[in-house]
Amino acid sequence: MENNMKIWDKVCVTDPEITKRVTQRGGFTAIDAQAQLKRATEVFGPYGTDWGLADLDYYMIYDGEGNMVEVTLTARFFYPGGEFPMSNDMRYRPGDECRKKLLTDLRSKCLSTLGFNSDVFEGKFDDNRYVQNLTNNKGLAEKYSRAVAALREAESIEQIDKIRTHYKEMAFDNTQMLDLEVAFKVAQERIDEREAIQQE
């Protein structure tokens, strides 16, 4: 079961900064397509080489008077470890880049099938507390990364002691705190060793 959810668990949580609230069609949360493309590239590799859409088949639907009213797209989505077919359609509007939008929507639909941005599609972004919690956790993650980097770059015991005092006041989880303590000891040993060499 754990292996079955490997991709899903890795990509199901969405950064609130790559979303926006759309008031049309009853209201929904939209995901930035470029950010989603970037995330999938981080997970799978280059688009078009390691993952993407192939065998694209566009089909135009006309009404009884010969006017184009709808565009459909069927394609094969492939990624490391698998592939599957997917189709999508949208209303045709002249000059509205229907084919481009249809391709983007289809790609997003395929990625969501694998779990990408699942929390948005599950409706969790309708809960303000959920979104606020994601924002808070992201802020802590960035502070954690800065603390680790600061310990690696510190040049004196005074500096790492100051960094340590600061991060102990943060609401990091136990794993992050243990990692920071390890980074602190490594920095301390590095500085002590350098000062010992200078005194020789």
C-alpha positions in Angstrom: 0.0 0.0 0.0 2.8 2.4 0.9 4.4 1.8 -2.6 1.0 2.3 -4.3 0.7 5.8 -2.7 4.4 6.8 -3.4 3.6 9.4 -6.1 0.3 10.5 -4.7 1.7 11.2 -1.2 4.6 13.2 -2.7 2.5 15.5 -4.8 -1.0 15.8 -3.2 -0.3 18.9 -1.1 -0.6 22.2 -3.0 1.3 25.5 -2.2 -1.4 28.1 -1.7 0.8 30.6 -3.5 0.3 28.8 -6.8 -3.5 29.0 -6.6 -6.2 31.6 -7.0 -9.9 31.7 -6.3 -12.1 32.0 -9.4 -15.6 33.3 -8.8 -17.1 32.0 -12.1 -19.1 28.8 -12.4 -20.0 28.8 -8.8 -16.5 29.4 -7.6 -13.5 27.1 -7.6 -9.7 27.1 -6.9 -7.5 27.3 -10.0 -3.9 26.0 -10.0 -1.2 27.8 -11.9 -0.5 25.6 -14.9 3.2 26.6 -15.2 3.8 25.8 -11.5 2.2 22.4 -11.9 4.3 21.7 -15.0 7.4 22.6 -12.9 6.4 20.3 -10.1 5.8 17.4 -12.4 9.2 18.0 -14.0 10.8 17.9 -10.5 9.2 14.5 -9.9 9.4 12.9 -13.3 12.1 14.7 -15.4 11.9 16.8 -18.5 8.5 17.2 -20.1 8.2 15.4 -23.5 11.1 13.1 -22.7 10.3 11.4 -19.5 6.7 12.2 -19.3 4.0 14.0 -21.2 1.2 13.6 -23.8 1.5 11.6 -27.0 -0.7 10.5 -29.9 -2.8 13.7 -29.6 -6.1 13.5 -31.5 -8.1 16.7 -31.8 -11.7 16.4 -33.1 -14.1 19.2 -34.0 -17.8 18.9 -33.4 -20.2 20.9 -35.6 -23.9 21.8 -35.2 -26.6 21.2 -37.8 -25.7 24.5 -39.5 -22.1 23.6 -39.9 -20.8 25.8 -37.1 -18.0 24.5 -35.0 -19.3 24.2 -31.4 -16.9 22.0 -29.5 -13.3 20.7 -29.6 -12.3 17.4 -28.1 -8.8 16.0 -27.4 -7.8 12.5 -26.8 -4.2 11.6 -25.9 -2.0 9.1 -24.2 -0.3 10.2 -21.0 3.0 8.6 -20.2 5.3 8.9 -17.2 8.0 6.8 -15.5 6.3 3.5 -14.7 3.1 3.8 -16.7 0.7 5.4 -19.2 -3.0 5.8 -19.7 -5.4 7.4 -22.1 -7.3 10.6 -21.3 -9.8 12.8 -23.1 -11.3 16.2 -22.6 -13.5 18.7 -24.4 -14.4 22.4 -24.3 -16.7 24.8 -26.1 -15.2 26.3 -29.2 -14.8 30.1 -29.2 -13.1 31.8 -32.2 -9.7 33.3 -31.3 -9.8 31.8 -27.8 -6.8 29.5 -28.2 -9.1 26.5 -27.6 -6.5 23.9 -28.7 -3.9 25.3 -26.3 -6.3 25.6 -23.4 -7.6 22.1 -24.1 -4.1 20.7 -24.0 -3.3 22.4 -20.7 -6.5 21.2 -19.2 -5.9 17.7 -20.3 -2.4 17.6 -18.9 -3.7 18.9 -15.6 -6.4 16.3 -15.6 -3.8 13.5 -16.2 -1.6 14.8 -13.4 -4.5 15.0 -11.0 -5.3 11.4 -11.8 -1.8 10.6 -10.3 -2.6 12.7 -7.2 -1.0 16.1 -8.2 -2.8 18.9 -6.2 -5.2 16.3 -4.8 -6.1 18.6 -1.9 -7.5 21.2 -4.3 -9.6 18.6 -6.2 -10.8 17.1 -2.9 -12.2 20.5 -1.9 -9.9 21.1 1.0 -9.0 24.6 -0.2 -12.6 25.5 0.6 -11.6 25.3 4.3 -9.7 28.5 5.2 -8.1 26.7 8.2 -6.6 24.1 5.9 -5.1 26.8 3.7 -3.8 28.8 6.7 -2.2 25.7 8.1 -0.4 25.1 4.8 0.8 28.7 4.7 2.1 28.4 8.3 3.9 25.1 7.6 5.5 26.6 4.5 6.8 29.5 6.5 8.3 27.1 9.1 9.9 25.1 6.3 11.6 28.2 4.9 12.8 29.2 8.4 14.2 25.7 8.9 16.1 25.8 5.6 17.5 29.2 6.5 18.7 28.0 9.9 20.5 25.0 8.4 22.2 27.2 5.8 23.2 29.7 8.5 24.8 27.0 10.6 26.8 25.8 7.6 28.0 29.3 6.8 28.7 30.4 10.4 32.3 31.4 11.2 32.3 31.6 15.0 30.9 29.9 18.1 29.1 33.1 18.9 27.3 33.0 15.6 26.1 29.4 15.9 25.1 30.0 19.6 23.0 32.9 18.4 21.4 30.8 15.6 20.7 28.0 18.1 19.0 30.3 20.5 16.8 31.6 17.7 15.7 28.3 16.2 14.9 26.9 19.7 12.2 29.5 19.8 10.6 28.2 16.6 7.8 25.7 16.5 9.8 23.1 14.6 8.8 19.4 14.8 11.0 16.9 16.6 12.7 15.7 13.4 13.6 19.2 12.3 14.9 20.1 15.8 17.0 16.9 15.9 18.4 17.7 12.4 19.2 21.3 13.5 21.0 20.0 16.6 23.1 17.7 14.4 23.9 20.6 12.1 24.8 22.7 15.2 27.3 20.1 16.4 28.8 19.7 13.0 29.3 23.5 12.8 30.7 23.5 16.3 33.3 20.8 15.5 34.2 22.5 12.2 34.8 25.8 14.0 36.7 24.2 16.9 39.0 22.3 14.4 39.7 25.4 12.4 40.6 27.5 15.5 42.8 24.6 16.8 44.7 24.6 13.5 45.1 28.4 13.6 46.6 28.2 17.1 49.3 25.7 16.1 
